Amino acid sequence: MPLPVITARGLTKRYGSFTAVDGIDFDIAPGESFGFLGPNGAGKSTTMRMIAATSTRSDGELSVLGLDTNRHGPEIRAQLGIVPQGDLLDEELRVIDNLYVYGRYFGLPRAYVKARAEELLDFAQLREKRTARVDGLSGGMKRRLTIARGLINNPKVMLLDEPTTGLDPQARHVLWDRLFRLKEEGVTLVVTTHFMDEAEQLCDRLVVIDKGRIVAEGSPQGLIREYSTREVLEVRFGSARNEAAAGRLEGIGQRQELLPDRVLIYADNGEHALQEVVERGLEPVTSLVRRSSLEDVFLRLTGRSLVE
Ligand SMILES: Nc1ncnc2c1ncn2[C@@H]1O[C@H](COP(=O)(O)OP(=O)(O)OP(=O)(O)O)[C@@H](O)[C@H]1O
């Protein structure tokens, strides 16, 4: 196994008496696409800020590219690409100038920045918007520009905090496609998200994080195999009848979850489970069989949903 690019042991962040990140361990390998999946407030952004060396840890160890984050902040940041949760672009400047300004901020040579900015315009599919002001761009375009800006120093490791939050489905797919390209080029991606589909799309490996602690680790498919069944049957009986109906489903499938608006039945064969439901004389208003997802893994591990 090649040396990890990021290693954390007992990584902890306290704000006063509140512990936001509670002694987590992880290793991220070069070229890997690694995710932190968890709900709002789980401690994902705090972890990212410590990796980016913009926040000091309270305890434990953290090294990025072989350097201690508490002692080598500037050297680490010079080698990382950082895409924060908000875009933080210069809204009144033109697209191309946002790239120039950021490159100069890094102290990169002018000629290098000029050439790199042109490459990145193409990468971000913003060639036609080259001289447009940022405040007129769509959300998806701004996000792509933020990613392009983060790539100005040609980093080997890219940190992306909630990369597609707030974007519509089409813009998310365009963005994922750009991130796949970076991955193909060998860039290590470190992604936080509370979207299970994003984690399934982007991550080779991820940790599920809740209340500052890692509750599971693995590949998306591996986690689903370990913590869920192949399929899930979702049945709705109407809000007044869900609970009563759920009480009569015992023994169907391996496990059941009662949610406010539906009952989830975990079974390897969802259609068989549905037959059993019907054979018991229960008539769902709607029924749906789907594959298990990371949302099911999270529900199983924490008893809660990823997106509240
Ligand atoms: N500067 C701070 N001072 C005090 N508490 C903080 C500070 N920053 C974060 N927290 C708290 O730490 C916890 C973890 O926050 P964090 O932003 O890391 O979560 P998150 O998983 O990234 O969620 P989100 O997606 O909402 O950012 C939250 O309860 C938050 O209120």
The ligand as a MOL file (V3000), in Angstrom:
LIG
                    3D

  0  0  0     0  0            999 V3000
M  V30 BEGIN CTAB
M  V30 COUNTS 31 33 0 0 0
M  V30 BEGIN ATOM
M  V30 1 N -16.4670 27.8990 15.5590 0
M  V30 2 C -17.3090 27.1080 16.2140 0
M  V30 3 N -17.6210 27.3370 17.5030 0
M  V30 4 C -18.4730 26.5300 18.1790 0
M  V30 5 N -19.0750 25.4450 17.6400 0
M  V30 6 C -18.8110 25.1560 16.3560 0
M  V30 7 C -17.9180 25.9680 15.5790 0
M  V30 8 N -17.8450 25.4220 14.3310 0
M  V30 9 C -18.6610 24.3350 14.3350 0
M  V30 10 N -19.2250 24.1780 15.5530 0
M  V30 11 C -20.1570 23.0880 15.9360 0
M  V30 12 O -19.5150 21.8590 15.6860 0
M  V30 13 C -20.4390 20.9100 15.1790 0
M  V30 14 C -19.9250 20.3430 13.8900 0
M  V30 15 O -19.9910 21.3580 12.8900 0
M  V30 16 P -19.5370 21.1280 11.3950 0
M  V30 17 O -19.7490 22.3920 10.6470 0
M  V30 18 O -18.2000 20.5330 11.3690 0
M  V30 19 O -20.5810 20.0430 10.9330 0
M  V30 20 P -20.8420 19.5170 9.4730 0
M  V30 21 O -20.9530 18.0440 9.5820 0
M  V30 22 O -19.8640 20.0280 8.5230 0
M  V30 23 O -22.2450 20.0920 9.1230 0
M  V30 24 P -22.5830 21.1990 8.0280 0
M  V30 25 O -22.7690 20.4210 6.7820 0
M  V30 26 O -23.8430 21.7810 8.5410 0
M  V30 27 O -21.4430 22.1610 7.9920 0
M  V30 28 C -21.7630 21.6040 15.0530 0
M  V30 29 O -22.5540 21.2850 16.1790 0
M  V30 30 C -21.4130 23.0690 15.0700 0
M  V30 31 O -22.4200 23.8430 15.6460 0
M  V30 END ATOM
M  V30 BEGIN BOND
M  V30 1 1 1 2
M  V30 2 1 2 3
M  V30 3 2 2 7
M  V30 4 2 3 4
M  V30 5 1 4 5
M  V30 6 2 5 6
M  V30 7 1 6 7
M  V30 8 1 6 10
M  V30 9 1 7 8
M  V30 10 2 8 9
M  V30 11 1 9 10
M  V30 12 1 10 11
M  V30 13 1 11 12
M  V30 14 1 11 30
M  V30 15 1 12 13
M  V30 16 1 13 14
M  V30 17 1 13 28
M  V30 18 1 14 15
M  V30 19 1 15 16
M  V30 20 2 16 17
M  V30 21 1 16 18
M  V30 22 1 16 19
M  V30 23 1 19 20
M  V30 24 2 20 21
M  V30 25 1 20 22
M  V30 26 1 20 23
M  V30 27 1 23 24
M  V30 28 2 24 25
M  V30 29 1 24 26
M  V30 30 1 24 27
M  V30 31 1 28 29
M  V30 32 1 28 30
M  V30 33 1 30 31
M  V30 END BOND
M  V30 END CTAB
M  END
